[in-house]
Amino acid sequence: MNVSVKPGKLIKGQTGDWEVVIGMEIHAQVTSKSKLFSGASTEFGGEPNSHVSLVDAAMPGMLPVINEECVRQAVRTGLGLNAQINLRSVFDRKNYFYPDSPQGYQISQYKSPIVGEGEVVVELDGGKTATIGIERLHLEQDAGKLLHDQSPTMSYVDLNRCGVALMEIVSKPDIRDSEQAKAYVTKLRSILRYLGTCDGDMEKGSLRADVNVSVRKPGGPLGTRCEIKNMNSINFIGQAIEYEARRQIEIIEDGGTIDQETRLFDPNKGETRSMRSKEEAHDYRYFPDPDLLPLEFTQSYVDELKSKLPELPDQKKARFIEGLGLSPYDASVLVAERESAVFYETVLAGLADKARDGKLAANWVINELFGRLNKEGHGISDSPVSAAQLAAIVDLIGEGTISGKIAKDLFEIVWTEGGDPRELVEARGMKQVTDLGAIEKVVDDIIAANPDKVAQAKAKPQLAGWFVGQVMKQSGGKANPQAVNDLLKAKLGI
Amino acid sequence: MTDLTSMTIAEAKAGLANKSFTSLELTDAHLAAMEAARSLNAFVLETPDQARAMARAIDARIAKGEGGPLAGIPLGIKDLFATKGVRTTACSKILGNFVPPYESTVTSQLWRDGAVMLGKLNNDEFAMGSSNETSCFGPVVNPWRREGSNTTLVPGGSSGGSASAVAALLCMGATATDTGGSIRQPAAFTATVGVKPTYGRCSRWGIVAFASSLDQAGPMARTVRDSAILMRSMAGHDPKDTTSVDIGVPDYEAAIGKSVKGMKIGIPREYRLDGMPTEIEKLWSEGAAWLKAAGADLVEVSLPHTKYALPAYYIVAPAEASSNLARYDGVRYGLRVPGRSIGELYENTRAEGFGDEVRRRVMIGTYVLSAGYYDAYYLRAQKVRTLIKKDFEDCFAKGISAILTPATPSAAFGVGEKGGADPVEMYLNDIFTVTVNMAGLPGIAVPAGKDAQGLPLGLQLIGRPFDEETLFSLGEVVEQAAGRFTPQRWW
């Protein structure tokens, strides 16, 4: 039992609390120009069978040749998962008949994977974290795609995806509830995207998960697991686990037993259903592929790749917290997506005083920009407000040229009309008034016109807020609030 | 015409170079011989138009003083090699009329060097067999007959078409492949020279796979020198085959005639089988005596795991074959026998497309790789393989240059005579040859004599990895001493 496993949310049954034990196999498509063992393109969305080499179609006498770029990407991913890199690994054949697999076997790694044990720290609600162990990562070929809707009597097969490199990333059974499971996939996806080893596009199937779920009494022996295959949405993974755990608990509490089986999740009904039982499981007859030599490389090759790894989300988060004083929550939000982090760092680079305004910039990126983007269905890549524009707005606030309130108006103008924020402030007279003489005149006028309010305020100082509001109103919001407060206090003698 | 077909490649090269005849004349002579010898069933596809076109093209190059090491030499190609635009079937019904849009690396190197293709040669289906009786095109007939007998004999297998065609003067040389003895055994049965190079010496790209870790292409020819000439063009590193080795290709022909004085030649005691025919024993002693006379030292050596080689081979080879042949499923090319479901389509296609021996091996292979049996069979066989390899390494470490053994336990047998009731009877043909494949070593079979019935017998020399040159030197000593053997033409 791994002592570092974070307890999860327990599920209440009729006989008490139940603990869910989850392990995941993530299939991540490797970002590479060509396939794992052939020169055919990996481009998505080509005409059916337009990216198929003689090797992919398993023509007689064809031989696989390893694509070194895929090896490089697998090693980089292993390093990103703080995992053991195996300098020698072996490709095996997994034998099965299906038209999506022209060779009649999938080339995979069975006993000796390229990457061994590692770990991933995942972010949970409330700034908590959990560490999920990685069992292994191996390289394997993806299968083709069957098309059943082209003819009433026949099925067609598209081999474009056949032979594309996948990384199968197997977690330890360290996940304890659906929140942790979702957080794990989110974090893994984030790491892969930072590394550029998988685009993480779940809709296109670039990242798919098989989820193993079992239940037990807390601290009790492990239960029989069911595997939910081919999940391609983080939300569905959460729903499927919740459903599956409750299904298993009900069966056990009714005196039944869980059959080890493969299940599918139906997102429309929100339930899992049986696909095949253990008895129907294939005998894949794994054996080392005699067409390929063992995959071997040196430690210096690994070291070289390690030295060129980009900064990963955990490192970036730590730097944001320590260097800029961001809260762990804000830092997590900013680093979760590589594009968000890049955007924020571009804003930072545009600031006149990073130390002073870095935190303010984080607030603006998270609250104003992300909030608005979400509301209007934009992504960070098509944000109407650029990082340079946002940096200018933050600069204007930080240096005291505009107030936070005016800044929101300015943001609105930049969002809808565009333009240089500093020029807009100048041209539209949005500058904060810090000229004490001008503010004093307004204050004097208001005091003179409202003797009754003056009397009330003197009796009850908290009523002075009314005067602040009046001054701000008359100045069009441009008066420096601090200056207004100071003047009022002096004039009203409070 | 007869003169043109009975020459060696070396002689033909000289004749072409000094313009005594053209490649077209040489090619036509062979095409005529092929036509006259159809009863041997050596060729499954004759390509006369292509042959003449290639010959004309090479004649034009020769006239300009160009050419190549094989300029104008007509060859036969085992049907296991993919030939672009020319039907390639591995002599299996399941490939039907498959015409590959690509050329195997080995054959493309032959054409690069100026050779001319006469056609595709018969072989055992997917190279599984030792008599060329499993071919879907029917058995090949050995041009050799027992003295005073009309019994039709097998040429051995799986490269039976190559052996028969070379022996019967239908082509000057041929490509062949050897997984457990498929070059050396038919060479011994037909008095031809067959070379199984070191594993990784020739590219496997474009050769229909039988057992990937054992398959190796090699030449068959009528003399040791000719086989050396062919080897040079066939060998070489190929980036498309990861198991091919990046070592320079030497001028093998230069090894012919090199002194073998002082070489230590091993005589493995484990190859002396109980009940071995005395004529095989005698042949073996004679071979040793010839090498000794040439100055080599004969040393008795031990290869203690020899007796496990054949059983281990018949686990490893079918295991790999069961997986390699999974691609013949009726979906993309070759034979398709429809069914009501994809499972039925597979079953119908494979049941009709594969012959008995192929089906037997696919079943054995599937069985030995199955969960619960893998450790007991496949893994154990691989361990045996490591021990066999080590036997040879220990031997070579003691300064042994090559090992001399008989090539086969008997001379050619009659069609339908063996393996009908018990397939193991047929498998025993490979007893002296499989060890070489299991260890990945080079081996050569050289004609060395005849049995009491006048049938040819061969000796095998086994060499160190990538030291084919020593085998050519030694092989030529045997050839010089034994003389050459040509069958009486009866067809």
Chai-1 contact restraints between the chains, C-beta under 6 A:
chainA,res_idxA,chainB,res_idxB,connection_type,confidence,min_distance_angstrom,max_distance_angstrom,comment,restraint_id
A,A57,B,R332,contact,1.0,0.0,6.0,A-B,restraint_1
A,A58,B,R327,contact,1.0,0.0,6.0,A-B,restraint_2
A,P60,B,V208,contact,1.0,0.0,6.0,A-B,restraint_3
A,G61,B,A82,contact,1.0,0.0,6.0,A-B,restraint_4
A,G61,B,G206,contact,1.0,0.0,6.0,A-B,restraint_5
A,G61,B,I207,contact,1.0,0.0,6.0,A-B,restraint_6
A,G61,B,V208,contact,1.0,0.0,6.0,A-B,restraint_7
A,L63,B,W205,contact,1.0,0.0,6.0,A-B,restraint_8
A,L63,B,D241,contact,1.0,0.0,6.0,A-B,restraint_9
A,V65,B,T242,contact,1.0,0.0,6.0,A-B,restraint_10
A,R93,B,S323,contact,1.0,0.0,6.0,A-B,restraint_11
A,N95,B,S323,contact,1.0,0.0,6.0,A-B,restraint_12
A,F97,B,Y346,contact,1.0,0.0,6.0,A-B,restraint_13
A,P99,B,V331,contact,1.0,0.0,6.0,A-B,restraint_14
A,Q103,B,R327,contact,1.0,0.0,6.0,A-B,restraint_15
A,G104,B,A326,contact,1.0,0.0,6.0,A-B,restraint_16
A,G104,B,R327,contact,1.0,0.0,6.0,A-B,restraint_17
A,Y105,B,S323,contact,1.0,0.0,6.0,A-B,restraint_18
A,D283,B,S370,contact,1.0,0.0,6.0,A-B,restraint_19
A,D283,B,A371,contact,1.0,0.0,6.0,A-B,restraint_20
A,R285,B,L369,contact,1.0,0.0,6.0,A-B,restraint_21
A,F287,B,L369,contact,1.0,0.0,6.0,A-B,restraint_22
A,P290,B,S212,contact,1.0,0.0,6.0,A-B,restraint_23
A,P290,B,S213,contact,1.0,0.0,6.0,A-B,restraint_24
A,P290,B,E320,contact,1.0,0.0,6.0,A-B,restraint_25
A,D291,B,S212,contact,1.0,0.0,6.0,A-B,restraint_26
A,L292,B,T242,contact,1.0,0.0,6.0,A-B,restraint_27
A,L293,B,T242,contact,1.0,0.0,6.0,A-B,restraint_28
